């Protein structure tokens, strides 16, 4: 059972790192601008497209948005969970 706990912790830490990278990409894209940045290029465009697709799908989009928010809310950082 300890192995599953270890795998869960590794996955949580990877998700935390990816969320930080997404936030960094958004800030850099806004400050520097343009899709010419390597690796961070079109993050804002992709997020805007995702929100637009969720918004155009009405109730289903609202349910999916609620599910996404529920999955990522109340998580805290990996350091705080230890």
C-alpha positions as CSV (number, residue, x, y, z in Angstrom):
1,X,0.0,0.0,0.0
2,X,2.9,2.4,0.6
3,X,3.8,2.1,-3.1
4,X,0.4,3.6,-4.1
5,X,0.9,6.4,-1.7
6,X,4.3,7.1,-3.2
7,X,2.9,7.1,-6.7
8,X,0.1,9.5,-5.6
9,X,2.6,11.9,-4.1
10,X,4.7,11.8,-7.3
11,X,1.7,12.5,-9.5
12,X,0.6,15.3,-7.2
13,X,4.0,16.9,-7.3
14,X,4.0,16.6,-11.1
15,X,0.6,18.3,-11.3
16,X,1.9,21.1,-9.0
17,X,4.9,21.7,-11.2
18,X,2.8,21.7,-14.3
19,X,0.4,24.3,-12.8
20,X,3.3,26.5,-11.9
21,X,4.6,26.2,-15.4
22,X,1.2,27.1,-16.9
23,X,1.0,30.2,-14.6
24,X,4.6,31.2,-15.6
25,X,3.7,30.7,-19.3
26,X,0.6,33.0,-18.9
27,X,2.6,35.7,-17.2
28,X,5.5,35.5,-19.7
29,X,3.1,35.5,-22.6
30,X,1.3,38.6,-21.4
31,X,4.6,40.4,-20.5
32,X,6.6,39.5,-23.5
33,X,3.8,38.7,-25.9
34,X,3.6,36.9,-29.2
35,X,3.5,33.3,-30.2
36,X,7.2,33.4,-31.0
37,X,8.3,32.3,-27.5
38,X,9.6,28.7,-27.5
39,X,7.7,26.3,-25.2
40,X,5.3,29.0,-23.8
41,X,4.1,30.3,-27.2
42,X,0.3,30.0,-27.4
43,X,-0.7,29.3,-23.9
44,X,-3.1,32.3,-23.6
45,X,-4.6,31.5,-27.0
46,X,-5.2,27.9,-26.0
47,X,-6.8,28.8,-22.7
48,X,-9.0,31.4,-24.4
49,X,-10.1,28.8,-26.9
50,X,-10.8,26.3,-24.1
51,X,-13.0,28.9,-22.3
52,X,-14.7,29.8,-25.5
53,X,-15.5,26.1,-26.3
54,X,-16.8,25.6,-22.7
55,X,-18.9,28.7,-23.0
56,X,-20.4,27.8,-26.3
57,X,-21.5,24.4,-25.0
58,X,-24.0,25.8,-22.5
59,X,-24.9,23.6,-19.6
60,X,-22.5,20.9,-20.5
61,X,-19.6,23.4,-20.6
62,X,-20.7,24.8,-17.2
63,X,-20.7,21.3,-15.7
64,X,-17.3,20.5,-17.2
65,X,-15.9,23.8,-15.9
66,X,-17.3,23.0,-12.4
67,X,-15.7,19.6,-12.6
68,X,-12.3,21.1,-13.5
69,X,-12.5,23.7,-10.8
70,X,-13.5,21.0,-8.3
71,X,-10.5,18.8,-9.3
72,X,-8.0,21.6,-8.7
73,X,-9.5,23.4,-5.7
74,X,-8.5,22.9,-2.2
75,X,-5.3,21.1,-3.1
76,X,-2.6,23.3,-1.5
77,X,1.0,22.6,-2.4
78,X,2.8,19.3,-2.1
79,X,5.0,20.7,0.7
80,X,1.9,21.7,2.8
81,X,0.5,18.1,2.5
82,X,3.5,16.4,4.0
